Amino acid sequence: MPPQLRPATAGLSPRLRALRDTVRAVLGLDDDTAVVIRQFTYTEPGRPPLETVVTVLRMDGEAHRWTLHRSADQITEHDLRAALLHRRRN
């Protein structure tokens, strides 16, 4: 039996999906641009215990990455706008 393909968003939590949609809206991204949001937990000294990484991968190969030092559940639309637009100006 061949494997069944499923949309890439099928496994996303509703919160991660909402964050991804906010990133798309804030940056005005098209459907050909990939937005990846991952949450990491660390136990190493000197690192924050949680961080959420937002990566935008454009079809032309250009990539951008933002790191927010909190869990995805704690990130607001305001947090995303501040991080994405601040980095964009640099």
C-alpha positions as CSV (number, residue, x, y, z in Angstrom):
1,M,0.0,0.0,0.0
2,P,1.5,3.4,-1.0
3,P,2.0,5.9,1.8
4,Q,-0.7,8.6,2.1
5,L,0.4,12.1,1.7
6,R,-0.9,14.7,4.0
7,P,-0.7,18.5,4.0
8,A,2.3,19.9,5.9
9,T,-0.1,21.7,8.2
10,A,-1.9,18.6,9.3
11,G,0.4,18.0,12.2
12,L,0.6,21.6,13.4
13,S,-1.0,22.6,16.6
14,P,-3.6,25.3,16.3
15,R,-1.2,27.7,18.1
16,L,1.7,27.1,15.8
17,R,-0.7,27.4,12.8
18,A,-1.9,30.8,14.1
19,L,1.7,32.0,14.6
20,R,2.6,30.9,11.1
21,D,-0.4,32.7,9.7
22,T,0.6,35.8,11.6
23,V,4.2,35.6,10.2
24,R,2.7,35.3,6.7
25,A,0.5,38.3,7.2
26,V,3.1,40.6,8.9
27,L,5.7,39.9,6.2
28,G,3.2,39.7,3.3
29,L,4.5,36.3,2.2
30,D,3.1,34.3,-0.7
31,D,2.2,30.6,-0.6
32,D,5.6,29.7,-2.2
33,T,7.5,30.9,0.8
34,A,7.9,28.3,3.6
35,V,7.4,29.4,7.2
36,V,8.7,26.9,9.8
37,I,8.1,27.4,13.5
38,R,9.8,25.1,16.0
39,Q,10.0,25.1,19.7
40,F,13.1,23.9,21.5
41,T,13.7,22.9,25.1
42,Y,17.3,23.2,26.5
43,T,18.9,21.9,29.6
44,E,22.4,23.3,29.1
45,P,23.6,26.0,31.5
46,G,23.5,29.5,30.2
47,R,20.7,28.8,27.7
48,P,17.1,29.8,28.1
49,P,14.9,26.8,29.0
50,L,12.6,27.4,26.0
51,E,12.9,29.2,22.7
52,T,10.7,29.4,19.6
53,V,12.5,29.7,16.3
54,V,10.7,31.2,13.3
55,T,12.4,30.5,9.9
56,V,11.2,32.0,6.6
57,L,12.6,30.2,3.5
58,R,12.0,31.9,0.2
59,M,12.0,30.2,-3.2
60,D,15.0,32.2,-4.3
61,G,17.0,30.6,-1.5
62,E,17.0,33.6,0.9
63,A,16.4,32.6,4.5
64,H,15.6,34.6,7.6
65,R,15.5,33.4,11.2
66,W,14.2,34.9,14.4
67,T,14.5,33.5,17.9
68,L,12.0,34.3,20.7
69,H,13.0,33.2,24.1
70,R,9.7,31.9,25.3
71,S,7.3,29.1,24.5
72,A,5.0,29.3,21.4
73,D,2.0,29.5,23.7
74,Q,3.3,32.7,25.3
75,I,4.1,34.5,22.0
76,T,1.6,37.2,21.1
77,E,1.0,38.8,17.7
78,H,2.6,41.9,19.2
79,D,5.7,39.9,20.1
80,L,5.9,38.5,16.5
81,R,5.5,41.9,14.9
82,A,8.2,43.5,17.1
83,A,10.7,40.7,16.3
84,L,9.9,40.4,12.6
85,L,9.8,44.1,11.8
86,H,12.8,45.0,14.0
87,R,15.0,42.5,12.2
88,R,13.7,43.5,8.8
89,R,14.8,47.1,9.3
90,N,18.4,46.0,9.9
